[in-house]
Amino acid sequence: MNNTYKPDWLSPPGDTIADLIEELGWSHKDLANSMSFTEVEVSNLIKGTKPLTYDIAVKLVQLLGGTIEFWLKREANYRKGVL
């Protein structure tokens, strides 16, 4: 019997972003200011309606940590619907 965990749902990379900024005590406005984005852009990034690009990944690495590859893979898997 294979007990490997296989979720049947996807979440946008924004879920990870939201968790990390919450841990830092930041608001969407704080992140927006740090990234030179509007609050609407940050909100759309978190909801998954704004794609996470290479340039955004670079900013996230600087602000929240991780690697560019982590963020881009998270985005690619979300967009492809990989579970």
ROZA-926815 format. One record per residue (C-alpha): x negated, y, z negated; residue number from 0; residue in one letter. Coordinates in nm, 2 decimals. Each point is the difference from the previous one (the first is absolute). Example, Ala and Ser with C-alpha at 12.3 -4.5 7.8 and 13.67 -1.06 7.14 Angstrom:
# ROZA-926815
ATOM    east   north      up   nr  rest
ATOM   -1.23   -0.45   -0.78    0     A
ATOM   -0.14    0.34    0.07    1     S
# end
This chain:
# ROZA-926815
ATOM    east   north      up   nr  rest
ATOM    0.00    0.00    0.00    0     M
ATOM   -0.14    0.34    0.10    1     N
ATOM    0.06    0.26   -0.26    2     N
ATOM   -0.17    0.29    0.19    3     T
ATOM    0.18    0.33   -0.06    4     Y
ATOM    0.16    0.12    0.32    5     K
ATOM    0.21    0.32   -0.05    6     P
ATOM    0.30    0.04    0.23    7     D
ATOM   -0.02    0.38    0.00    8     W
ATOM   -0.23    0.28    0.12    9     L
ATOM   -0.08    0.33   -0.15   10     S
ATOM   -0.16    0.30    0.16   11     P
ATOM   -0.35    0.11   -0.11   12     P
ATOM    0.18    0.29   -0.16   13     G
ATOM    0.11   -0.23   -0.28   14     D
ATOM   -0.37   -0.04   -0.09   15     T
ATOM   -0.05    0.37    0.04   16     I
ATOM    0.29    0.08   -0.23   17     A
ATOM   -0.12   -0.25   -0.26   18     D
ATOM   -0.35    0.16    0.00   19     L
ATOM    0.11    0.36   -0.02   20     I
ATOM    0.24   -0.09   -0.28   21     E
ATOM   -0.30   -0.16   -0.19   22     E
ATOM   -0.19    0.33    0.05   23     L
ATOM    0.30    0.20   -0.12   24     G
ATOM    0.02    0.18    0.34   25     W
ATOM    0.31    0.12    0.17   26     S
ATOM    0.07   -0.02    0.38   27     H
ATOM   -0.09    0.37    0.00   28     K
ATOM   -0.34   -0.07   -0.16   29     D
ATOM   -0.08   -0.26    0.26   30     L
ATOM    0.13    0.23    0.28   31     A
ATOM   -0.23    0.28   -0.11   32     N
ATOM   -0.29   -0.23   -0.03   33     S
ATOM    0.05   -0.14    0.35   34     M
ATOM    0.10    0.34    0.16   35     S
ATOM    0.34   -0.15    0.08   36     F
ATOM    0.35    0.13   -0.07   37     T
ATOM    0.21   -0.17   -0.26   38     E
ATOM    0.22   -0.13    0.28   39     V
ATOM   -0.30   -0.17    0.17   40     E
ATOM   -0.10   -0.17   -0.33   41     V
ATOM    0.36   -0.11   -0.06   42     S
ATOM    0.02   -0.14    0.36   43     N
ATOM   -0.34   -0.18   -0.05   44     L
ATOM    0.13   -0.15   -0.33   45     I
ATOM    0.33   -0.11    0.16   46     K
ATOM   -0.19   -0.15    0.30   47     G
ATOM    0.15    0.22    0.26   48     T
ATOM   -0.34    0.18    0.06   49     K
ATOM   -0.26   -0.24    0.12   50     P
ATOM   -0.32   -0.03   -0.19   51     L
ATOM   -0.28    0.10    0.24   52     T
ATOM   -0.38   -0.03   -0.03   53     Y
ATOM   -0.02    0.36   -0.11   54     D
ATOM    0.25   -0.05   -0.27   55     I
ATOM   -0.18   -0.31   -0.11   56     A
ATOM   -0.32    0.20   -0.04   57     V
ATOM    0.18    0.25   -0.22   58     K
ATOM    0.16   -0.28   -0.21   59     L
ATOM   -0.34   -0.16   -0.06   60     V
ATOM   -0.14    0.33   -0.12   61     Q
ATOM    0.30    0.07   -0.22   62     L
ATOM    0.14   -0.34   -0.11   63     L
ATOM   -0.28   -0.25    0.07   64     G
ATOM    0.00   -0.32    0.19   65     G
ATOM   -0.15   -0.03    0.34   66     T
ATOM    0.10    0.13    0.34   67     I
ATOM    0.04   -0.36    0.11   68     E
ATOM    0.24   -0.07   -0.29   69     F
ATOM    0.23    0.29    0.09   70     W
ATOM   -0.01   -0.07    0.37   71     L
ATOM    0.07   -0.37   -0.05   72     K
ATOM    0.28    0.08   -0.24   73     R
ATOM    0.15    0.23    0.27   74     E
ATOM   -0.05   -0.25    0.28   75     A
ATOM    0.16   -0.29   -0.19   76     N
ATOM    0.30    0.22   -0.09   77     Y
ATOM    0.05    0.12    0.36   78     R
ATOM   -0.03   -0.36    0.14   79     K
ATOM    0.22   -0.14   -0.27   80     G
ATOM   -0.26   -0.25   -0.12   81     V
ATOM    0.11   -0.18   -0.31   82     L
# end
